[in-house]
Amino acid sequence: QVQLVESGGGLVQPGGSLRLSCAVSGSIIRISNMAWYRQAPGKQRELVAAITSEGSTNYADSVKGRFTISRDNVKKTAYLQLNSLKPEDTAVYYCNAIVIDIDARLTDRWGQGTQVTVSS
């Protein structure tokens, strides 16, 4: 059973920073692309940042220059560094990974989400 477990969310003041982590566990052969999405109350889930297995990244315009996605392929973990946080960054952040399991199936996996609240 492949699982994604996020951690690192919390309450932070505007201008503050957080670091989110997403650890992949289970019987997998390889992890392809990994990404972070977020969903604010009353809004659709949106892509925040994505990273390929080779390390190429892309970001939503709203977070460019403030957020950084990275990954450790040995630890099977992705990270999202959130700097210069704004109240509009408040949302549940979800980790996503495309994995190839031991049965050679390509599957799309999601974590349970971690809450980020930016407020003074």
C-alpha positions as CSV (number, residue, x, y, z in Angstrom):
1,Q,0.0,0.0,0.0
2,V,1.5,3.3,-1.2
3,Q,1.1,6.2,1.2
4,L,2.0,9.8,1.2
5,V,2.3,11.5,4.6
6,E,2.6,15.3,4.8
7,S,3.9,17.3,7.8
8,G,5.0,20.8,8.6
9,G,1.8,22.8,8.4
10,G,0.7,25.3,11.1
11,L,-0.2,28.8,12.0
12,V,2.3,31.5,11.0
13,Q,2.2,35.3,10.8
14,P,2.4,37.2,7.5
15,G,5.9,37.3,6.3
16,G,6.8,34.1,8.1
17,S,8.1,30.8,6.8
18,L,7.1,27.1,6.9
19,R,8.6,23.9,5.5
20,L,6.3,21.2,4.4
21,S,7.4,17.6,3.9
22,C,5.9,14.7,2.0
23,A,7.2,11.2,2.6
24,V,6.3,8.3,0.3
25,S,6.1,4.8,1.8
26,G,5.1,1.4,0.5
27,S,6.2,-1.0,-2.2
28,I,7.3,1.1,-5.1
29,I,9.8,0.9,-7.8
30,R,10.1,4.5,-8.7
31,I,8.6,7.9,-8.0
32,S,8.1,10.1,-11.1
33,N,6.8,13.6,-10.8
34,M,5.9,15.1,-7.4
35,A,3.8,18.1,-6.7
36,W,2.1,20.3,-4.1
37,Y,-1.4,21.5,-4.5
38,R,-3.5,23.7,-2.3
39,Q,-7.2,24.2,-1.7
40,A,-8.6,27.3,0.1
41,P,-12.2,27.3,1.5
42,G,-14.7,27.8,-1.3
43,K,-12.0,27.5,-4.0
44,Q,-10.8,24.8,-6.4
45,R,-7.7,22.8,-5.7
46,E,-4.8,24.5,-7.6
47,L,-1.2,23.5,-8.5
48,V,1.4,25.3,-6.4
49,A,4.6,23.7,-7.5
50,A,5.9,20.5,-9.2
51,I,9.2,18.7,-9.6
52,T,10.3,15.9,-12.0
53,S,12.5,13.0,-10.9
54,E,15.4,14.9,-12.6
55,G,14.7,18.0,-10.6
56,S,13.1,20.3,-13.1
57,T,10.5,22.6,-11.4
58,N,7.6,24.8,-12.2
59,Y,5.5,27.1,-10.0
60,A,2.2,28.9,-10.0
61,D,2.7,32.6,-10.7
62,S,1.3,33.5,-7.3
63,V,4.2,31.8,-5.5
64,K,7.2,32.3,-7.7
65,G,10.1,33.7,-5.8
66,R,8.5,32.9,-2.5
67,F,8.1,29.1,-2.5
68,T,10.7,26.4,-3.4
69,I,10.0,22.8,-4.1
70,S,12.7,20.1,-3.7
71,R,13.0,16.4,-3.3
72,D,15.3,13.8,-1.9
73,N,15.0,10.7,-4.1
74,V,16.9,8.5,-1.5
75,K,14.5,9.4,1.3
76,K,11.5,9.4,-1.1
77,T,10.5,12.8,0.2
78,A,9.4,16.0,-1.3
79,Y,9.6,19.4,0.4
80,L,8.0,22.8,-0.1
81,Q,9.7,25.8,1.5
82,L,7.2,28.6,2.0
83,N,8.7,32.0,2.6
84,S,7.2,35.5,2.7
85,L,3.8,34.0,3.5
86,K,0.7,36.0,2.9
87,P,-2.9,35.6,4.2
88,E,-4.0,34.4,0.8
89,D,-1.6,31.4,1.1
90,T,-3.9,30.0,3.7
91,A,-5.2,26.6,2.5
92,V,-4.9,22.9,2.9
93,Y,-1.8,21.8,1.1
94,Y,-1.8,18.4,-0.5
95,C,1.2,16.3,-1.8
96,N,0.8,14.4,-5.0
97,A,3.1,11.8,-6.5
98,I,3.1,9.7,-9.6
99,V,4.5,6.3,-8.6
100,I,5.3,3.0,-10.2
101,D,4.5,0.2,-7.8
102,I,6.0,-3.3,-7.5
103,D,3.3,-4.5,-10.0
104,A,4.6,-2.0,-12.5
105,R,1.4,0.0,-12.3
106,L,1.6,3.8,-12.8
107,T,-0.6,5.4,-10.2
108,D,-1.5,8.8,-9.0
109,R,-1.3,9.2,-5.2
110,W,-2.4,11.9,-2.8
111,G,-1.6,12.7,0.8
112,Q,-4.2,13.6,3.4
113,G,-3.3,17.3,3.4
114,T,-1.8,19.7,5.9
115,Q,-3.3,23.0,7.0
116,V,-1.3,26.2,6.5
117,T,-2.9,29.3,8.1
118,V,-1.3,32.7,7.7
119,S,-2.7,35.2,10.1
120,S,-1.7,37.9,12.6
